[in-house]
């Protein structure tokens, strides 16, 4: 497998300009059946971070977690200004510490309430319906991304996220350059389009034929608008 370690600074520096949603919609509609789209999840597809929700639940003692099973304040600091990659892995390990069915039941209400970026979700679901492979590539724990994906109309089978086996994160974890490594490890073709919202998506965007940097979904004034509405510039 290729060594991407030397390209991370360049991939971050070469982030594209923030995309016009109309350009994104046109590009998605142009991907033919059999093509491939790779989309980040948190703040790209929906206006929240599902890995954060795992840590909030564990800190609060929600569902199967005892109170204080996680330190959300420390996690949030690391996500924002500390060791982001380790914080992502910590969320996955925290989820893996409890039975998946109990965690899913505890998290389902907040996942179901996640605010979709409607125009993007509609375009991706239409692409999937016409035979495009739409993959979600996330630095959040794979199971929680799968649960959220299923609740919002996406295939849980086409989710790449952080996995844990016997308490150890499976590498390459899809964080930063790891998104590209995890994608290639699955033997998937170069994405026709990649979508993301932050510098941590830079390598994935750079690996695609076309990479689009989106405004964070929580800041998108058109987040609730449908694809047709956005395409018309309404």
C-alpha positions in Angstrom: 0.0 0.0 0.0 1.2 3.5 -0.9 2.8 5.6 1.9 0.8 8.8 2.2 2.7 10.2 5.1 4.6 12.7 3.1 1.5 14.1 1.4 -0.6 15.2 4.4 0.7 18.7 4.7 0.2 19.3 0.9 -3.2 17.8 1.0 -4.2 20.1 3.8 -2.6 23.2 2.1 -4.3 22.3 -1.2 -7.8 22.3 0.1 -10.1 23.6 -2.7 -12.1 26.7 -2.3 -15.5 26.2 -0.6 -17.8 24.9 -3.3 -21.0 26.4 -4.7 -23.8 23.9 -3.9 -25.1 24.3 -7.5 -21.8 23.1 -8.8 -21.9 20.1 -6.4 -25.3 19.1 -7.6 -24.4 19.4 -11.2 -21.3 17.2 -10.7 -23.3 14.6 -8.7 -25.9 14.4 -11.4 -23.2 13.8 -14.0 -21.7 10.7 -12.4 -22.8 7.7 -14.4 -24.2 4.5 -13.2 -21.3 2.4 -11.9 -19.4 5.5 -10.7 -18.4 6.2 -7.2 -18.9 9.0 -4.7 -17.1 9.2 -1.3 -18.7 11.5 1.2 -17.7 12.5 4.7 -20.5 12.2 7.3 -20.3 14.6 10.2 -20.9 18.2 9.2 -21.0 17.1 5.6 -24.1 14.9 5.3 -25.6 16.0 8.6 -25.2 18.9 11.0 -23.7 17.0 14.0 -20.9 14.7 14.9 -22.1 11.2 15.7 -18.8 10.4 17.4 -19.4 13.3 19.7 -22.8 11.8 20.6 -21.1 8.5 21.7 -18.9 10.5 24.1 -21.7 12.6 25.4 -23.7 9.5 26.2 -20.8 7.8 27.9 -20.0 10.9 30.0 -23.6 11.3 31.1 -24.1 7.6 31.8 -26.8 7.2 29.2 -28.0 3.7 28.3 -25.3 1.0 28.8 -22.6 3.4 30.0 -22.0 4.0 33.6 -21.8 7.7 34.5 -18.3 9.1 33.8 -17.4 6.3 31.3 -15.9 9.1 29.2 -14.6 12.6 29.8 -16.4 14.6 27.2 -14.6 17.9 28.1 -11.2 16.3 27.5 -12.4 14.7 24.3 -13.9 18.0 23.0 -10.6 19.8 23.7 -8.7 17.2 21.8 -11.1 17.3 18.9 -10.8 21.1 18.6 -7.2 21.8 19.6 -5.4 18.7 20.8 -4.8 15.2 19.4 -7.7 15.0 17.0 -6.8 11.6 15.6 -6.5 10.0 19.0 -9.8 11.5 20.1 -11.5 9.9 17.1 -10.1 6.6 18.1 -11.1 7.1 21.7 -14.7 7.5 20.6 -14.6 4.2 18.7 -13.1 2.4 21.7 -15.7 3.9 24.0 -18.5 2.6 21.8 -16.9 -0.9 21.6 -16.9 -1.2 25.4 -20.6 -1.8 25.6 -23.1 -4.1 23.8 -23.8 -2.7 20.4 -27.6 -3.3 20.6 -27.8 -1.3 23.9 -25.7 1.5 22.5 -27.8 1.7 19.4 -31.0 1.9 21.4 -29.6 4.6 23.6 -28.3 6.7 20.7 -31.2 6.2 18.3 -33.2 9.2 19.4 -30.4 11.7 18.9 -29.3 10.1 15.6 -32.8 10.2 14.3 -33.0 13.9 15.1 -29.8 14.7 13.3 -30.4 17.5 10.8 -29.6 16.3 7.3 -28.2 18.6 4.7 -31.3 17.9 2.7 -30.1 19.1 -0.8 -27.0 16.9 -0.6 -28.8 13.9 0.8 -31.4 14.0 -1.9 -28.8 14.3 -4.7 -26.8 11.4 -3.3 -29.9 9.2 -2.8 -30.9 9.9 -6.4 -27.4 9.0 -7.6 -27.6 5.8 -5.6 -31.0 5.0 -7.1 -29.5 5.2 -10.6 -26.6 2.9 -9.9 -23.9 5.1 -8.5 -22.0 3.7 -5.5 -22.4 6.2 -2.7 -19.9 5.5 0.2 -19.8 7.3 3.5 -16.2 7.7 4.8 -16.1 8.9 8.4 -13.7 9.3 11.3 -16.5 8.4 13.7 -17.1 4.9 14.9 -18.4 2.7 12.1 -21.4 1.3 13.9 -22.8 4.6 15.0 -22.3 6.0 11.4 -24.1 2.9 10.1 -27.0 3.5 12.5 -27.3 7.1 11.5 -27.0 6.2 7.8 -29.8 3.7 7.9 -32.1 6.1 9.7 -31.5 8.7 7.0 -31.9 6.6 3.9 -28.3 5.5 3.2 -26.9 2.0 2.9 -25.1 0.9 6.2 -23.2 -1.6 4.1 -21.4 1.3 2.3 -19.9 2.9 5.4 -16.2 3.2 6.2 -15.6 4.2 9.8 -13.3 3.4 12.7 -13.6 -0.2 13.7 -12.4 -1.8 17.0 -11.6 -5.5 17.4 -10.7 -6.9 20.9 -10.3 -3.4 22.2 -7.9 -2.3 19.5 -8.6 0.1 16.7 -8.3 -1.5 13.3 -5.7 0.3 11.2 -5.7 2.2 8.9 -8.3 4.1 10.8 -10.1 6.5 8.4 -8.9 9.8 9.8 -7.1 12.3 7.6 -4.8 10.3 5.3 -6.3 7.2 6.8 -9.5 7.9 4.8 -7.6 7.3 1.6 -5.7 4.3 3.0 -9.0 2.7 4.2 -10.6 3.4 0.9 -7.8 1.8 -1.1 -7.6 -1.2 1.3 -11.2 -2.1 0.3 -10.0 -2.2 -3.4 -12.3 0.6 -4.4 -11.7 2.6 -7.5 -10.7 6.3 -7.5 -13.8 8.2 -6.5 -15.4 10.3 -9.2 -16.4 12.8 -6.5 -15.4 13.3 -2.9 -17.2 15.5 -0.4 -16.0 16.9 2.9 -16.1 19.9 5.2 -12.7 20.2 6.9 -8.9 20.0 6.5 -9.1 16.4 7.8 -11.0 15.6 4.6 -8.3 17.1 2.5 -6.6 13.9 1.5 -9.9 12.3 0.5 -10.8 15.3 -1.6 -7.4 15.2 -3.2 -7.7 11.5 -4.0 -10.8 11.9 -6.1 -11.3 13.0 -9.7 -13.1 16.0 -8.2 -13.1 17.0 -4.6 -15.6 19.5 -3.1 -15.1 21.3 0.2 -18.5 22.2 1.6 -19.5 24.7 4.3 -20.2 22.9 7.5 -23.8 21.7 7.5 -24.6 23.4 10.8 -23.6 26.7 9.1 -25.2 26.1 5.8 -28.2 28.5 5.3 -29.6 26.1 2.7 -29.3 23.0 4.9 -33.0 22.4 4.9 -33.6 23.2 1.3 -34.2 20.5 -1.3 -32.0 19.7 -4.2 -34.3 21.2 -6.8 -34.6 24.4 -4.8 -30.9 24.8 -4.4 -30.2 23.9 -8.1 -32.6 26.7 -9.2 -30.7 29.1 -6.9 -33.8 29.9 -4.9 
